[in-house]
Amino acid sequence: MDKNRLLWASRRGMLELDLILQPFAENVYSQLTPDDQRRYEQLLDCEDQDLFSWLLRSKVPEDAHIRQIVDIVLASRDPAS
């Protein structure tokens, strides 16, 4: 996925998600392995309500690949990680 399309897809229109996904796409995505980049792109295909639950840690994704990229996104926000 090209950078502009990725940034657009990371903009969800829900403030909580935008505050997590946009900085990740702008600052971290390019440093990911190709497999993790694909996982992030797969994450963007998920429903906003699922993303909200996962990224605010109220639920854990059942899919292991999605769970892995959610963990990476969350770790990128926590300087102690």
C-alpha distance (Angstrom), angle and dihedral (degrees) to the residues before:
residue distance angle dihedral
M1 . . .
D2 3.79 . .
K3 3.79 119.0 .
N4 3.83 97.5 -108.0
R5 3.79 92.7 49.8
L6 3.80 90.6 46.6
L7 3.80 92.0 51.7
W8 3.80 90.8 48.0
A9 3.82 91.9 49.4
S10 3.81 89.6 49.2
R11 3.79 90.0 58.7
R12 3.79 102.7 86.6
G13 3.79 103.4 169.2
M14 3.80 92.0 -121.6
L15 3.80 107.8 106.1
E16 3.80 95.4 -141.7
L17 3.80 92.0 53.1
D18 3.79 93.9 42.4
L19 3.80 90.9 53.8
I20 3.80 89.9 55.7
L21 3.80 105.3 33.7
Q22 3.80 102.5 40.2
P23 3.82 96.6 55.1
F24 3.80 89.2 44.0
A25 3.81 91.8 52.8
E26 3.80 92.0 45.5
N27 3.80 99.1 43.5
V28 3.80 111.0 21.2
Y29 3.80 111.0 24.3
S30 3.82 95.2 78.8
Q31 3.82 90.2 55.1
L32 3.82 93.7 54.8
T33 3.78 123.7 102.2
P34 3.82 114.3 -102.9
D35 3.83 89.1 -105.2
D36 3.80 91.8 53.1
Q37 3.80 90.7 46.0
R38 3.81 88.2 56.0
R39 3.79 89.5 48.1
Y40 3.80 90.3 52.8
E41 3.80 90.4 50.3
Q42 3.81 88.2 49.9
L43 3.81 89.2 50.0
L44 3.80 89.8 55.7
D45 3.81 88.9 59.1
C46 3.82 90.5 62.3
E47 3.79 124.3 99.5
D48 3.80 117.5 -90.6
Q49 3.81 93.1 -121.9
D50 3.81 90.5 55.5
L51 3.80 91.2 47.0
F52 3.79 89.9 49.0
S53 3.82 91.9 52.2
W54 3.79 94.0 46.0
L55 3.78 98.1 43.2
L56 3.78 93.4 46.2
R57 3.80 88.9 48.3
S58 3.78 97.6 -121.0
K59 3.83 91.7 120.6
V60 3.79 137.4 18.8
P61 3.81 121.1 -133.1
E62 3.80 114.1 -110.9
D63 3.82 92.6 -145.5
A64 3.81 109.9 83.6
H65 3.82 93.7 -145.1
I66 3.79 92.2 51.7
R67 3.81 90.3 45.1
Q68 3.81 89.4 52.7
I69 3.80 94.8 53.2
V70 3.81 92.1 42.4
D71 3.81 87.6 55.3
I72 3.82 90.1 50.2
V73 3.82 92.2 49.1
L74 3.79 91.8 48.5
A75 3.81 93.1 45.5
S76 3.80 90.2 52.6
R77 3.80 88.6 61.2
D78 3.79 95.7 48.6
P79 3.82 111.8 73.8
A80 3.83 89.5 -164.6
S81 3.83 91.4 64.0
